[in-house]
């Protein structure tokens, strides 16, 4: 068993600081194991959110050595390899949201944002028996987006939220993925492009792909969700031919008497 030093952020919404801890690390341990061990040995009041410990609930998001990760899926041997010799392993809450206590952040804003996105609106059935016909490739296209576990690591690395705090103007990559799952669904008929441009702030995204790189479910957020949504917004609001066709469709010439 190797003794490892940690620096863990302790505090709340009013402020805090890093505190030093030390605990033994054995083969196969993940960061969450170390945090639980520190809780048991020397910091009984250390707050940490977790649930499944299987990388499927998204609860234990934190920043380990400055990198947003799921603590339950990050092995200590990998963390120790990247930690400079003689330096402690640092653990802190994700930065895009205000801390409640220690490693626990207030992510309630995300649930409010989700309610603002237009709900699924199916088209009429294709057959009298109430069934629909869908191409398999259209079904497969949106299945990727359904893998999201809402860990909010993509929200954390997004500079629009993390650095500029534009939470009132931008919904973030998680909910652009959610919007894409609805927009690209073969049965959905709702149009969300106006909201994406105006209320949801898709124009703030400059497609750096940092959200894609941290996704634990390997969802291709930028290329498969955000860019296609941007293209839809451009087609509707900036393509001169599409704008002309849209005006003609809304204002057809009246037939002569």
C-alpha positions in Angstrom: 0.0 0.0 0.0 1.4 3.4 -1.0 0.7 6.5 1.1 -0.6 9.3 -1.2 -1.0 13.0 -0.4 -4.2 14.8 -1.5 -5.3 18.4 -1.6 -9.1 18.6 -1.5 -11.1 21.8 -1.8 -13.2 22.4 1.3 -15.8 25.2 1.5 -19.2 26.4 0.3 -20.7 29.1 -1.9 -19.1 31.9 0.2 -15.6 30.6 -0.3 -13.1 27.9 0.8 -9.6 26.5 0.5 -7.6 23.4 -0.2 -6.8 21.2 2.7 -4.2 18.5 2.9 -5.0 14.8 3.5 -3.1 11.5 3.2 -4.3 8.0 2.8 -3.2 4.6 1.6 -3.8 3.6 -2.1 -3.8 0.0 -3.2 -4.0 -1.5 -6.7 -7.4 -1.1 -8.5 -8.6 1.9 -6.4 -10.3 4.8 -8.2 -10.4 8.4 -7.0 -13.8 8.0 -5.4 -12.4 5.1 -3.3 -9.7 7.4 -2.0 -12.2 10.2 -1.2 -14.4 7.7 0.7 -11.3 6.4 2.6 -10.3 10.0 3.6 -13.9 10.5 4.8 -13.6 7.4 7.0 -10.2 8.2 8.3 -9.8 11.9 8.7 -12.6 14.0 7.3 -16.0 12.7 8.3 -17.7 15.9 7.2 -16.3 16.0 3.7 -19.2 16.3 1.3 -19.1 14.3 -1.9 -22.0 13.4 -4.3 -22.1 9.9 -5.7 -24.5 7.1 -6.4 -23.8 4.1 -8.8 -20.0 3.9 -8.7 -20.3 2.5 -12.2 -20.0 5.5 -14.5 -23.7 5.6 -15.3 -25.3 8.1 -12.9 -23.0 11.1 -13.5 -23.1 12.1 -9.9 -19.4 12.1 -8.9 -18.1 14.7 -11.4 -15.1 16.6 -10.1 -11.8 18.1 -11.3 -8.9 15.8 -10.6 -5.5 17.4 -11.1 -7.4 20.1 -13.0 -9.1 17.7 -15.4 -12.9 17.3 -15.3 -13.6 13.6 -14.7 -15.9 11.0 -13.1 -14.2 10.1 -9.9 -15.6 6.5 -9.9 -14.1 5.9 -13.4 -10.7 7.5 -12.8 -8.1 5.0 -11.6 -5.6 6.2 -9.0 -2.7 4.5 -10.8 -3.4 6.7 -13.9 -3.7 9.8 -11.7 -0.4 9.1 -9.9 1.4 8.7 -13.2 0.4 12.2 -14.3 1.0 13.8 -10.9 4.5 15.5 -10.6 6.7 13.7 -8.1 6.4 15.1 -4.7 3.1 16.9 -5.5 -0.3 16.0 -4.0 -3.3 14.9 -6.1 -5.7 17.8 -6.2 -9.5 17.3 -6.1 -12.0 20.2 -6.5 -15.6 20.7 -7.5 -16.5 21.4 -11.2 -16.1 25.1 -11.8 -19.1 25.9 -14.1 -21.5 25.7 -11.1 -21.5 27.2 -7.6 -20.4 24.9 -4.8 -22.8 23.9 -2.2 -20.3 22.2 0.1 -16.9 20.8 -0.6 -17.1 18.7 -3.8 -20.8 19.1 -4.2 -22.1 21.7 -6.7 -25.5 23.2 -7.4 -26.5 21.8 -10.8 -30.2 22.7 -10.5 -29.8 25.3 -13.2 -29.5 22.5 -15.7 -32.9 21.1 -14.9 -34.5 24.6 -15.4 -32.8 24.9 -18.8 -34.2 21.5 -19.9 -37.7 22.7 -19.2 -37.2 25.6 -21.7 -36.6 23.3 -24.7 -39.6 22.5 -26.8 -40.9 19.0 -26.0 -41.2 16.2 -28.5 -44.1 16.7 -30.9 -44.8 13.6 -33.0 -46.2 13.7 -36.5 -49.4 11.8 -37.3 -49.1 8.0 -37.6 -48.4 6.6 -41.1 -50.9 3.9 -40.9 -54.5 3.5 -39.7 -53.4 1.2 -37.0 -51.5 4.1 -35.3 -48.0 3.0 -36.2 -45.2 4.9 -37.8 -42.6 4.0 -40.5 -39.0 5.1 -39.8 -35.7 4.4 -41.6 -33.2 2.5 -39.4 -30.5 5.0 -40.2 -32.7 7.8 -38.8 -33.3 5.9 -35.6 -29.6 5.1 -35.3 -28.7 8.8 -35.7 -30.3 9.9 -32.4 -29.4 6.8 -30.3 -26.0 8.2 -29.6 -27.4 11.2 -27.9 -29.5 9.1 -25.6 -26.3 7.7 -23.9 -25.9 11.0 -22.0 -25.7 10.4 -18.2 -25.9 14.1 -17.4 -22.6 14.2 -15.6 -22.3 17.9 -16.8 -18.6 17.5 -17.5 -19.2 19.0 -21.0 -20.9 21.9 -19.3 -17.9 22.3 -17.0 -15.3 22.6 -19.8 -17.4 24.9 -22.0 -15.7 28.3 -21.7 -19.0 30.1 -22.3 -20.2 28.8 -18.9 -16.9 28.1 -17.1 -15.1 31.3 -17.9 -17.8 33.8 -19.0 -20.7 32.7 -16.8 -23.3 33.2 -19.6 -25.7 30.8 -18.0 -28.7 33.1 -18.8 -27.7 33.3 -22.5 -26.3 29.8 -23.4 -27.8 26.4 -22.6 -24.4 24.6 -23.0 -23.4 21.4 -24.9 -25.4 19.0 -22.8 -28.7 20.6 -23.8 -27.6 21.2 -27.4 -27.2 17.4 -27.4 -30.7 17.1 -25.9 -32.1 19.5 -28.5 -30.4 17.5 -31.3 -32.0 14.3 -30.1 -35.3 16.0 -30.6 -34.6 17.9 -33.8 -33.2 14.9 -35.5 -35.8 12.4 -34.4 -37.6 11.0 -37.4 -41.0 11.5 -35.9 -40.6 15.0 -34.4 -42.3 18.0 -36.0 -41.4 20.9 -33.7 -39.0 23.6 -34.9 -36.5 24.7 -32.4 -34.1 26.7 -34.6 -35.5 30.1 -33.6 -35.0 29.3 -29.9 -31.5 27.8 -30.6 -30.4 31.1 -32.2 -32.0 33.5 -29.8 -32.9 32.1 -26.4 -30.4 29.2 -26.3 -27.4 31.0 -27.7 -26.0 28.4 -30.0 -23.9 31.1 -31.7 -21.7 31.3 -28.6 -20.3 27.9 -29.3 -17.1 28.1 -31.3 -16.7 24.3 -31.7 -13.5 23.8 -29.9 -14.5 20.2 -29.2 -13.5 20.3 -25.6 -17.0 19.0 -24.6 -16.5 16.0 -26.9 -13.1 15.2 -25.4 -14.4 15.0 -21.8 -17.6 13.0 -22.5 -17.4 9.7 -20.6 -19.9 8.1 -22.9 -17.9 9.1 -26.0 -20.7 11.1 -27.6 -19.5 13.0 -30.6 -21.1 16.2 -29.2 -19.5 18.8 -31.6 -19.6 17.0 -34.9 -22.8 15.0 -34.6 -25.0 17.4 -32.5 -23.8 21.0 -32.4 -22.6 21.5 -35.9 -25.7 20.0 -37.5 -27.8 22.3 -35.3 -25.7 25.3 -36.3 -26.3 24.4 -40.0 -30.1 24.3 -39.4 -29.9 27.8 -37.9 -27.8 29.1 -40.7 -30.1 27.6 -43.3 -33.1 29.3 -41.7 -31.7 32.7 -40.9 -28.7 33.4 -43.1 -29.1 31.4 -46.4 -30.6 33.9 -48.9 -32.3 31.2 -50.9 -33.9 29.5 -47.9 -35.0 32.9 -46.5 -36.7 33.7 -49.9 -38.4 30.4 -50.0 -39.6 30.8 -46.5 -41.1 34.2 -47.3 -42.9 32.9 -50.4 -44.3 30.0 -48.4 -45.6 32.3 -45.7 -46.9 35.0 -48.1 -48.1 33.4 -51.3 -49.4 35.9 -53.9 -53.1 36.3 -53.9 -54.9 34.9 -57.0 -56.2 37.5 -59.3 -60.0 38.1 -59.3 
